[in-house]
Each structure stands twice: as C-alpha cells, then as structure tokens.
C-alpha cells in the first residue's frame, strides 16, 4: 500500500519505536493509534470503537480487541521498549491508557509495579484516571492519591517514561501541572500548582519549590 494514500485526521504526536522499527502516531480526531512501518504501510493499532471528529464518542472502552477499544482524542504516546507496551495520554477522557501486546504476559511496566491494565486479557487498559468528568467540562481540582483510578485529571496531553524513578510522567494540560504515575500506581504532582481551568491568572511563575511554580497549559513533556 502507498503510505501517501493513507488518511489521517489531525495527527497529534509521533513516537519512533526502535524495538518495533515503526513510527507510532496519535491520530487525534480519528480516535485511533496508528503505525507506519519501515515498508511504508499504515495500520491501526488500537481504536475504532469511536466516532471520528469532534463528536463525543461515548465512554472510554477497554477491550481485549484493540480495534474495539474506544478513545477520545489521544494526544500523546510513548513506548516501554522493555515490554512493548504503549502508554497513551487521552485528552478528553481524562485518562492515561495502555496498549498491550496481544496475549502479553502479566509483566509490569516497572519491577514491583501493577500490571496497569496488561493482565493477559486486555489489549487496551487504563493506567490512571477515572475520577474526572469526561469532555471539556471542568472536572474540578486535580486529585492525587494512592488509587490511580480515583486520580482526577483535566485533559492530560503528553506522556514520557522515567526509567530512573520508575514512573510515568504526564502533562496535565488544564490542571497546569506536571504529574507522575508511580510504580505502585500512586499519582502525584511533580511541579505546578497554579489555578486550574482554561485561563491562568498569571502565565508562569518560577520557584525553588516546584509545587509553587505556575504553568499555563503545559503540553509536551520529555525525560532526559
């Protein structure tokens, strides 16, 4: 197939997997995660249970069939090259999701970590989030805590893996924070603490205390 014939709808993020030797793409408004292989072929890895465009596709669906999983605006992704798992920031469902290799054994993302949705049954699972209303409606203040599924996010945008501290880092866009999902599943704030919502009263504040620093809608995040 000619890759130039493939059709995308607002691709939002790309990640190169050295292990899989392919480009992975968040196809934002198609509500899918897709792959471009070395030979140029384009395929869908996960998603397909959702309508395309700006229309609310309905509640998120975790599934044993990756093509039946439901996303709503996946905006960021990274791969755990050790296990082959894809970590996805899902903007409008206020969740961080995981795409597992088919028939993956219950190997945690990090040693002593929960399997985070990959238990050998689910091809697409949820790593954290679920304490927020879906959509663009303000879900309320960000909530950290030991239960990853009670954590409250407001449009997570990007994700990265921190192999040193064994945690997933993500930008929580409208909570104006950089946050982490730890190996034990706990969700914490690394930096930021400014007003939540679409507009911040001040664009930014630097501080020696990371929790007093102020961001205005952080998007990208990376770990060096």
C-alpha positions in Angstrom: 0.0 0.0 0.0 1.1 3.5 -0.8 1.6 5.4 2.5 0.7 8.7 0.7 -2.8 7.3 0.2 -3.3 6.8 3.9 -5.7 9.3 5.5 -5.2 10.9 8.9 -7.4 13.5 10.8 -5.2 15.8 12.9 -2.2 13.6 13.8 -1.1 14.9 17.2 2.0 13.1 18.3 4.6 10.6 16.9 7.0 8.2 18.6 9.6 6.1 17.0 10.0 2.5 18.4 13.4 1.1 17.8 12.1 -2.3 19.0 9.3 -2.4 16.6 11.1 -0.3 13.9 8.0 1.7 13.2 6.5 5.1 13.8 3.6 5.3 16.1 1.0 8.0 15.6 -1.8 9.5 17.7 -4.5 10.1 15.0 -6.3 12.6 17.2 -9.7 13.2 15.5 -9.9 9.6 14.2 -9.6 8.5 17.8 -7.0 5.9 16.9 -3.4 5.0 17.5 -1.7 4.0 14.2 1.6 2.8 12.9 3.8 3.5 9.9 6.1 0.5 9.2 9.5 0.5 7.6 8.0 -0.5 4.3 5.6 2.4 4.4 2.4 0.6 5.2 0.0 2.3 7.6 -2.2 0.3 10.0 -4.4 0.9 13.0 -3.0 -0.5 16.3 -5.9 0.5 18.6 -9.1 2.3 18.4 -12.1 2.0 16.1 -14.9 1.8 18.6 -15.3 5.6 18.5 -16.9 8.1 16.1 -14.5 10.4 14.3 -14.3 14.2 14.6 -15.3 16.4 17.5 -18.4 14.4 18.4 -18.3 12.8 21.8 -17.9 9.1 21.0 -19.2 7.9 24.4 -17.4 6.5 27.5 -14.0 5.0 27.1 -13.9 1.3 26.5 -11.1 -1.1 27.5 -11.1 -4.2 25.4 -9.4 -7.5 24.6 -9.7 -6.5 21.0 -7.6 -3.4 20.4 -9.7 -2.3 17.4 -12.8 -2.2 19.6 -11.3 0.0 22.2 -12.7 3.5 22.4 -10.5 6.6 22.7 -11.5 10.3 22.7 -8.6 12.4 21.3 -5.4 10.5 22.1 -2.8 13.3 22.1 0.5 11.8 23.4 2.2 8.5 23.4 5.4 6.7 24.3 6.6 3.1 24.3 8.1 0.9 27.1 10.7 -0.8 24.9 11.2 -3.5 27.5 7.6 -4.8 27.4 6.3 -3.4 24.1 3.5 -1.5 25.9 2.3 1.8 24.5 1.4 4.5 27.0 -1.2 7.0 25.7 -2.5 10.3 27.0 -6.2 10.5 26.3 -7.1 14.2 26.3 -10.9 14.2 26.6 -11.4 11.1 28.6 -9.0 12.4 31.3 -7.1 9.2 31.5 -3.7 7.6 30.8 -4.2 4.4 28.8 -2.1 1.4 27.9 -2.0 -0.6 24.7 -0.6 -4.1 25.5 1.0 -6.5 23.1 -1.5 -9.2 22.2 -1.5 -12.1 24.7 1.0 -10.1 26.8 2.0 -11.9 30.0 1.3 -10.0 33.2 4.7 -8.3 33.3 4.6 -4.9 35.0 5.8 -1.8 33.3 8.3 -1.5 36.1 9.6 -4.0 38.6 7.1 -4.3 41.6 4.6 -2.2 39.6 1.0 -3.1 38.9 0.4 -4.6 35.5 -1.5 -1.4 34.7 -4.2 -2.9 32.5 -2.0 -5.6 30.9 -3.1 -8.8 32.5 -3.0 -11.1 29.5 -6.7 -10.4 28.8 -7.0 -6.7 27.9 -5.3 -5.4 24.8 -6.2 -1.8 25.9 -6.5 -0.9 29.5 -6.4 2.2 31.8 -3.3 3.1 33.8 -4.7 6.0 35.7 -7.7 8.4 35.7 -11.4 7.9 36.1 -12.1 10.5 38.9 -12.8 13.2 36.3 -15.8 14.0 34.2 -15.3 13.4 30.6 -15.1 16.1 27.9 -14.1 19.7 28.1 -16.2 20.5 31.2 -14.0 21.5 34.2 -13.8 18.3 36.3 -12.7 20.2 39.4 -9.3 20.4 41.2 -6.6 17.9 40.3 -6.6 14.9 42.8 -3.5 12.9 43.6 -3.5 9.8 45.7 -2.6 6.1 46.0 -5.5 4.9 43.9 -4.7 5.6 40.2 -8.3 5.2 39.1 -9.5 7.8 41.6 -7.0 10.4 40.3 -8.5 13.4 38.7 -7.0 14.9 35.6 -8.1 17.7 33.3 -7.0 16.9 29.8 -3.7 15.1 30.0 -1.7 15.9 26.9 1.7 14.1 26.7 3.5 11.2 28.4 7.1 10.1 29.0 8.8 7.3 30.8 11.2 8.0 33.7 13.3 4.8 33.9 15.4 6.0 36.8 12.5 6.7 39.2 10.3 4.0 37.6 7.3 6.3 36.8 5.2 7.7 34.0 5.4 11.4 33.6 2.5 13.3 32.0 1.5 16.9 31.4 -2.0 17.7 32.9 -2.9 20.5 30.5 -5.7 22.4 32.1 -4.7 21.5 35.7 -1.5 23.4 34.8 0.7 20.7 36.4 3.3 18.1 35.6 2.3 14.8 37.3 3.6 11.3 37.7 2.2 7.8 38.0 4.5 5.8 40.2 5.4 2.1 40.2 2.9 1.4 42.9 0.1 3.2 41.0 0.1 6.3 43.1 -0.5 9.6 41.2 1.4 12.7 42.4 2.2 16.2 41.3 5.8 16.9 40.4 5.5 20.6 39.6 2.8 23.2 39.2 0.1 24.4 41.4 -1.5 27.4 39.7 -5.1 28.0 39.0 -6.9 25.3 37.0 -9.2 26.0 34.1 -8.8 27.3 30.6 -7.1 30.6 31.7 -4.4 31.2 34.3 -4.3 34.5 36.2 -0.6 34.6 35.5 1.2 33.0 32.6 4.0 31.5 34.6 5.9 31.6 37.8 9.3 30.2 38.5 10.1 28.9 42.0 12.6 27.0 44.1 9.6 25.0 45.3 8.3 23.0 42.3 4.7 22.9 43.7 4.6 26.7 43.8 5.7 27.0 40.2 2.9 28.1 37.8 2.3 26.7 34.3 -0.2 27.8 31.7 -1.5 24.7 29.9 1.7 22.6 29.6 1.6 20.3 26.5 4.8 18.4 25.8 6.8 16.5 28.3 10.1 14.5 27.9 12.6 12.8 30.2 16.3 13.2 29.7 
